[in-house]
Amino acid sequence: MQNLPKKVRSKKLSTRVDLTAMVSVSFLLIIFFMVTIELAKPKVLEYGMYSDCDDCGSVGCIKGNRLYTILLDDYDKIITYSGLLSYPLENPKKIKFGKNGIRKEIFLKKREVNEYMTSVGKPKSGVIIIIKPSKKSNYGNLVDILDEMKIANIASYSIQNEFTPEETKLLASK
């Protein structure tokens, strides 16, 4: 018999695929999406609320004497009042911007509330300032008030754009 050349068989390569890189990328994507979802959640400031309030000078469970509202209107007009407008602790007053105006009032209110809260045994509960810019007020006034919050080191303040009917009348009258 004749020697026939042997068929050369091709070497079979391994069909195993290394998935190490794919697993690493998958975990990185999972972590990325978990972090972005957590950062996208809205953050809400919880006011320090009491469980033992039953007087009419409170909102929810925030003592009314802790509240200080600043209404911003056109022509750099500021009107402030303490407590609730329906139960005011003092008459609303018109104040100007500046060191001897709103800054002085904020420091006075902060000191007054801190002294009161220390006397009732809650020294860490400070003043809560509500800033309400009207549609007529300008952006610069809001920035100025926020600067005053930083200067006075006010920890709890809120910006709201909803006016009560009493506040609307107050802005119109002054």
C-alpha positions as protocol buffer text, in pm:
chain_id: "A"
residue {
  index: 1
  type: MET
  ca { x: 0 y: 0 z: 0 }
}
residue {
  index: 2
  type: GLN
  ca { x: 105 y: 331 z: -69 }
}
residue {
  index: 3
  type: ASN
  ca { x: 175 y: 578 z: 204 }
}
residue {
  index: 4
  type: LEU
  ca { x: -88 y: 834 z: 188 }
}
residue {
  index: 5
  type: PRO
  ca { x: -8 y: 1162 z: 344 }
}
residue {
  index: 6
  type: LYS
  ca { x: -182 y: 1200 z: 674 }
}
residue {
  index: 7
  type: LYS
  ca { x: -444 y: 1462 z: 694 }
}
residue {
  index: 8
  type: VAL
  ca { x: -330 y: 1747 z: 900 }
}
residue {
  index: 9
  type: ARG
  ca { x: -594 y: 1823 z: 1147 }
}
residue {
  index: 10
  type: SER
  ca { x: -634 y: 2177 z: 1268 }
}
residue {
  index: 11
  type: LYS
  ca { x: -579 y: 2226 z: 1634 }
}
residue {
  index: 12
  type: LYS
  ca { x: -901 y: 2292 z: 1822 }
}
residue {
  index: 13
  type: LEU
  ca { x: -890 y: 2618 z: 2016 }
}
residue {
  index: 14
  type: SER
  ca { x: -1049 y: 2653 z: 2356 }
}
residue {
  index: 15
  type: THR
  ca { x: -1402 y: 2795 z: 2345 }
}
residue {
  index: 16
  type: ARG
  ca { x: -1378 y: 2926 z: 2699 }
}
residue {
  index: 17
  type: VAL
  ca { x: -1437 y: 3304 z: 2726 }
}
residue {
  index: 18
  type: ASP
  ca { x: -1284 y: 3500 z: 3012 }
}
residue {
  index: 19
  type: LEU
  ca { x: -1562 y: 3708 z: 3170 }
}
residue {
  index: 20
  type: THR
  ca { x: -1354 y: 3875 z: 3441 }
}
residue {
  index: 21
  type: ALA
  ca { x: -1355 y: 4213 z: 3269 }
}
residue {
  index: 22
  type: MET
  ca { x: -1729 y: 4189 z: 3202 }
}
residue {
  index: 23
  type: VAL
  ca { x: -1802 y: 4124 z: 3571 }
}
residue {
  index: 24
  type: SER
  ca { x: -1588 y: 4422 z: 3675 }
}
residue {
  index: 25
  type: VAL
  ca { x: -1766 y: 4653 z: 3433 }
}
residue {
  index: 26
  type: SER
  ca { x: -2105 y: 4525 z: 3550 }
}
residue {
  index: 27
  type: PHE
  ca { x: -2026 y: 4599 z: 3913 }
}
residue {
  index: 28
  type: LEU
  ca { x: -1898 y: 4946 z: 3826 }
}
residue {
  index: 29
  type: LEU
  ca { x: -2221 y: 5019 z: 3639 }
}
residue {
  index: 30
  type: ILE
  ca { x: -2434 y: 4894 z: 3927 }
}
residue {
  index: 31
  type: ILE
  ca { x: -2245 y: 5114 z: 4174 }
}
residue {
  index: 32
  type: PHE
  ca { x: -2267 y: 5413 z: 3939 }
}
residue {
  index: 33
  type: PHE
  ca { x: -2644 y: 5384 z: 3903 }
}
residue {
  index: 34
  type: MET
  ca { x: -2697 y: 5329 z: 4276 }
}
residue {
  index: 35
  type: VAL
  ca { x: -2501 y: 5645 z: 4357 }
}
residue {
  index: 36
  type: THR
  ca { x: -2673 y: 5858 z: 4094 }
}
residue {
  index: 37
  type: ILE
  ca { x: -3018 y: 5745 z: 4210 }
}
residue {
  index: 38
  type: GLU
  ca { x: -2929 y: 5829 z: 4570 }
}
residue {
  index: 39
  type: LEU
  ca { x: -2802 y: 6175 z: 4473 }
}
residue {
  index: 40
  type: ALA
  ca { x: -3112 y: 6244 z: 4264 }
}
residue {
  index: 41
  type: LYS
  ca { x: -3347 y: 6202 z: 4561 }
}
residue {
  index: 42
  type: PRO
  ca { x: -3479 y: 6535 z: 4689 }
}
residue {
  index: 43
  type: LYS
  ca { x: -3339 y: 6643 z: 5021 }
}
residue {
  index: 44
  type: VAL
  ca { x: -3576 y: 6795 z: 5277 }
}
residue {
  index: 45
  type: LEU
  ca { x: -3480 y: 6992 z: 5581 }
}
residue {
  index: 46
  type: GLU
  ca { x: -3649 y: 6860 z: 5893 }
}
residue {
  index: 47
  type: TYR
  ca { x: -3720 y: 7130 z: 6147 }
}
residue {
  index: 48
  type: GLY
  ca { x: -3649 y: 7048 z: 6510 }
}
residue {
  index: 49
  type: MET
  ca { x: -4000 y: 6972 z: 6630 }
}
residue {
  index: 50
  type: TYR
  ca { x: -4125 y: 6919 z: 6982 }
}
residue {
  index: 51
  type: SER
  ca { x: -4366 y: 6661 z: 7102 }
}
residue {
  index: 52
  type: ASP
  ca { x: -4486 y: 6870 z: 7397 }
}
residue {
  index: 53
  type: CYS
  ca { x: -4640 y: 7177 z: 7237 }
}
residue {
  index: 54
  type: ASP
  ca { x: -5001 y: 7262 z: 7294 }
}
residue {
  index: 55
  type: ASP
  ca { x: -5011 y: 7640 z: 7286 }
}
residue {
  index: 56
  type: CYS
  ca { x: -5178 y: 7843 z: 7015 }
}
residue {
  index: 57
  type: GLY
  ca { x: -4850 y: 8013 z: 6921 }
}
residue {
  index: 58
  type: SER
  ca { x: -4713 y: 7710 z: 6746 }
}
residue {
  index: 59
  type: VAL
  ca { x: -4711 y: 7587 z: 6388 }
}
residue {
  index: 60
  type: GLY
  ca { x: -4735 y: 7211 z: 6379 }
}
residue {
  index: 61
  type: CYS
  ca { x: -4503 y: 7156 z: 6672 }
}
residue {
  index: 62
  type: ILE
  ca { x: -4270 y: 7452 z: 6622 }
}
residue {
  index: 63
  type: LYS
  ca { x: -4295 y: 7716 z: 6890 }
}
residue {
  index: 64
  type: GLY
  ca { x: -4421 y: 8043 z: 6743 }
}
residue {
  index: 65
  type: ASN
  ca { x: -4158 y: 8250 z: 6918 }
}
residue {
  index: 66
  type: ARG
  ca { x: -3888 y: 8068 z: 6715 }
}
residue {
  index: 67
  type: LEU
  ca { x: -4036 y: 8186 z: 6384 }
}
residue {
  index: 68
  type: TYR
  ca { x: -3915 y: 8503 z: 6217 }
}
residue {
  index: 69
  type: THR
  ca { x: -4058 y: 8584 z: 5874 }
}
residue {
  index: 70
  type: ILE
  ca { x: -3893 y: 8815 z: 5622 }
}
residue {
  index: 71
  type: LEU
  ca { x: -4111 y: 8942 z: 5337 }
}
residue {
  index: 72
  type: LEU
  ca { x: -3923 y: 9083 z: 5037 }
}
residue {
  index: 73
  type: ASP
  ca { x: -4098 y: 9326 z: 4803 }
}
residue {
  index: 74
  type: ASP
  ca { x: -4003 y: 9566 z: 4524 }
}
residue {
  index: 75
  type: TYR
  ca { x: -3777 y: 9869 z: 4573 }
}
residue {
  index: 76
  type: ASP
  ca { x: -3564 y: 9689 z: 4835 }
}
residue {
  index: 77
  type: LYS
  ca { x: -3856 y: 9681 z: 5078 }
}
residue {
  index: 78
  type: ILE
  ca { x: -3836 y: 9435 z: 5368 }
}
residue {
  index: 79
  type: ILE
  ca { x: -4116 y: 9367 z: 5616 }
}
residue {
  index: 80
  type: THR
  ca { x: -4054 y: 9136 z: 5910 }
}
residue {
  index: 81
  type: TYR
  ca { x: -4262 y: 8989 z: 6189 }
}
residue {
  index: 82
  type: SER
  ca { x: -4212 y: 8736 z: 6467 }
}
residue {
  index: 83
  type: GLY
  ca { x: -4435 y: 8436 z: 6526 }
}
residue {
  index: 84
  type: LEU
  ca { x: -4749 y: 8394 z: 6322 }
}
residue {
  index: 85
  type: LEU
  ca { x: -4921 y: 8688 z: 6155 }
}
residue {
  index: 86
  type: SER
  ca { x: -5250 y: 8576 z: 6310 }
}
residue {
  index: 87
  type: TYR
  ca { x: -5083 y: 8565 z: 6656 }
}
residue {
  index: 88
  type: PRO
  ca { x: -4799 y: 8818 z: 6618 }
}
residue {
  index: 89
  type: LEU
  ca { x: -4547 y: 8850 z: 6899 }
}
residue {
  index: 90
  type: GLU
  ca { x: -4469 y: 9203 z: 6782 }
}
residue {
  index: 91
  type: ASN
  ca { x: -4610 y: 9432 z: 6515 }
}
residue {
  index: 92
  type: PRO
  ca { x: -4473 y: 9384 z: 6164 }
}
residue {
  index: 93
  type: LYS
  ca { x: -4205 y: 9639 z: 6083 }
}
residue {
  index: 94
  type: LYS
  ca { x: -4041 y: 9778 z: 5775 }
}
residue {
  index: 95
  type: ILE
  ca { x: -3662 y: 9741 z: 5769 }
}
residue {
  index: 96
  type: LYS
  ca { x: -3385 y: 9836 z: 5528 }
}
residue {
  index: 97
  type: PHE
  ca { x: -3097 y: 9627 z: 5401 }
}
residue {
  index: 98
  type: GLY
  ca { x: -2758 y: 9672 z: 5561 }
}
residue {
  index: 99
  type: LYS
  ca { x: -2558 y: 9633 z: 5877 }
}
residue {
  index: 100
  type: ASN
  ca { x: -2785 y: 9852 z: 6089 }
}
residue {
  index: 101
  type: GLY
  ca { x: -3103 y: 9721 z: 5928 }
}
residue {
  index: 102
  type: ILE
  ca { x: -3190 y: 9358 z: 5865 }
}
residue {
  index: 103
  type: ARG
  ca { x: -2858 y: 9221 z: 5993 }
}
residue {
  index: 104
  type: LYS
  ca { x: -2906 y: 9386 z: 6332 }
}
residue {
  index: 105
  type: GLU
  ca { x: -3264 y: 9253 z: 6352 }
}
residue {
  index: 106
  type: ILE
  ca { x: -3155 y: 8898 z: 6264 }
}
residue {
  index: 107
  type: PHE
  ca { x: -2884 y: 8902 z: 6532 }
}
residue {
  index: 108
  type: LEU
  ca { x: -3128 y: 9040 z: 6790 }
}
residue {
  index: 109
  type: LYS
  ca { x: -3390 y: 8776 z: 6708 }
}
residue {
  index: 110
  type: LYS
  ca { x: -3129 y: 8499 z: 6713 }
}
residue {
  index: 111
  type: ARG
  ca { x: -3004 y: 8609 z: 7057 }
}
residue {
  index: 112
  type: GLU
  ca { x: -3361 y: 8646 z: 7191 }
}
residue {
  index: 113
  type: VAL
  ca { x: -3464 y: 8296 z: 7077 }
}
residue {
  index: 114
  type: ASN
  ca { x: -3141 y: 8137 z: 7202 }
}
residue {
  index: 115
  type: GLU
  ca { x: -3188 y: 8293 z: 7546 }
}
residue {
  index: 116
  type: TYR
  ca { x: -3549 y: 8175 z: 7564 }
}
residue {
  index: 117
  type: MET
  ca { x: -3472 y: 7823 z: 7442 }
}
residue {
  index: 118
  type: THR
  ca { x: -3184 y: 7792 z: 7689 }
}
residue {
  index: 119
  type: SER
  ca { x: -3415 y: 7899 z: 7972 }
}
residue {
  index: 120
  type: VAL
  ca { x: -3668 y: 7626 z: 7885 }
}
residue {
  index: 121
  type: GLY
  ca { x: -3397 y: 7360 z: 7855 }
}
residue {
  index: 122
  type: LYS
  ca { x: -3366 y: 7329 z: 7477 }
}
residue {
  index: 123
  type: PRO
  ca { x: -3042 y: 7519 z: 7402 }
}
residue {
  index: 124
  type: LYS
  ca { x: -2987 y: 7366 z: 7058 }
}
residue {
  index: 125
  type: SER
  ca { x: -3319 y: 7489 z: 6919 }
}
residue {
  index: 126
  type: GLY
  ca { x: -3258 y: 7824 z: 6752 }
}
residue {
  index: 127
  type: VAL
  ca { x: -3449 y: 8069 z: 6541 }
}
residue {
  index: 128
  type: ILE
  ca { x: -3623 y: 7954 z: 6223 }
}
residue {
  index: 129
  type: ILE
  ca { x: -3632 y: 8222 z: 5954 }
}
residue {
  index: 130
  type: ILE
  ca { x: -3884 y: 8206 z: 5671 }
}
residue {
  index: 131
  type: ILE
  ca { x: -3788 y: 8414 z: 5368 }
}
residue {
  index: 132
  type: LYS
  ca { x: -4073 y: 8501 z: 5133 }
}
residue {
  index: 133
  type: PRO
  ca { x: -3974 y: 8692 z: 4820 }
}
residue {
  index: 134
  type: SER
  ca { x: -4270 y: 8841 z: 4633 }
}
residue {
  index: 135
  type: LYS
  ca { x: -4300 y: 8830 z: 4257 }
}
residue {
  index: 136
  type: LYS
  ca { x: -4202 y: 9198 z: 4248 }
}
residue {
  index: 137
  type: SER
  ca { x: -3878 y: 9152 z: 4443 }
}
residue {
  index: 138
  type: ASN
  ca { x: -3554 y: 9112 z: 4254 }
}
residue {
  index: 139
  type: TYR
  ca { x: -3302 y: 8831 z: 4265 }
}
residue {
  index: 140
  type: GLY
  ca { x: -3034 y: 9053 z: 4419 }
}
residue {
  index: 141
  type: ASN
  ca { x: -3247 y: 9107 z: 4730 }
}
residue {
  index: 142
  type: LEU
  ca { x: -3284 y: 8733 z: 4777 }
}
residue {
  index: 143
  type: VAL
  ca { x: -2909 y: 8686 z: 4743 }
}
residue {
  index: 144
  type: ASP
  ca { x: -2852 y: 8968 z: 4995 }
}
residue {
  index: 145
  type: ILE
  ca { x: -3085 y: 8800 z: 5248 }
}
residue {
  index: 146
  type: LEU
  ca { x: -2910 y: 8465 z: 5197 }
}
residue {
  index: 147
  type: ASP
  ca { x: -2579 y: 8643 z: 5260 }
}
residue {
  index: 148
  type: GLU
  ca { x: -2724 y: 8778 z: 5584 }
}
residue {
  index: 149
  type: MET
  ca { x: -2821 y: 8422 z: 5686 }
}
residue {
  index: 150
  type: LYS
  ca { x: -2461 y: 8315 z: 5632 }
}
residue {
  index: 151
  type: ILE
  ca { x: -2320 y: 8615 z: 5820 }
}
residue {
  index: 152
  type: ALA
  ca { x: -2552 y: 8559 z: 6116 }
}
residue {
  index: 153
  type: ASN
  ca { x: -2482 y: 8184 z: 6107 }
}
residue {
  index: 154
  type: ILE
  ca { x: -2852 y: 8093 z: 6090 }
}
residue {
  index: 155
  type: ALA
  ca { x: -2885 y: 7716 z: 6061 }
}
residue {
  index: 156
  type: SER
  ca { x: -3259 y: 7687 z: 5993 }
}
residue {
  index: 157
  type: TYR
  ca { x: -3410 y: 7900 z: 5722 }
}
residue {
  index: 158
  type: SER
  ca { x: -3652 y: 7837 z: 5441 }
}
residue {
  index: 159
  type: ILE
  ca { x: -3742 y: 8015 z: 5118 }
}
residue {
  index: 160
  type: GLN
  ca { x: -4112 y: 8006 z: 5035 }
}
residue {
  index: 161
  type: ASN
  ca { x: -4308 y: 8171 z: 4760 }
}
residue {
  index: 162
  type: GLU
  ca { x: -4658 y: 8124 z: 4897 }
}
residue {
  index: 163
  type: PHE
  ca { x: -4812 y: 8422 z: 5071 }
}
residue {
  index: 164
  type: THR
  ca { x: -5107 y: 8407 z: 5307 }
}
residue {
  index: 165
  type: PRO
  ca { x: -5387 y: 8659 z: 5242 }
}
residue {
  index: 166
  type: GLU
  ca { x: -5278 y: 8851 z: 5553 }
}
residue {
  index: 167
  type: GLU
  ca { x: -4920 y: 8878 z: 5419 }
}
residue {
  index: 168
  type: THR
  ca { x: -5047 y: 8998 z: 5082 }
}
residue {
  index: 169
  type: LYS
  ca { x: -5250 y: 9270 z: 5255 }
}
residue {
  index: 170
  type: LEU
  ca { x: -4950 y: 9362 z: 5467 }
}
residue {
  index: 171
  type: LEU
  ca { x: -4729 y: 9406 z: 5160 }
}
residue {
  index: 172
  type: ALA
  ca { x: -4995 y: 9612 z: 4985 }
}
residue {
  index: 173
  type: SER
  ca { x: -5048 y: 9842 z: 5284 }
}
residue {
  index: 174
  type: LYS
  ca { x: -4687 y: 9928 z: 5369 }
}
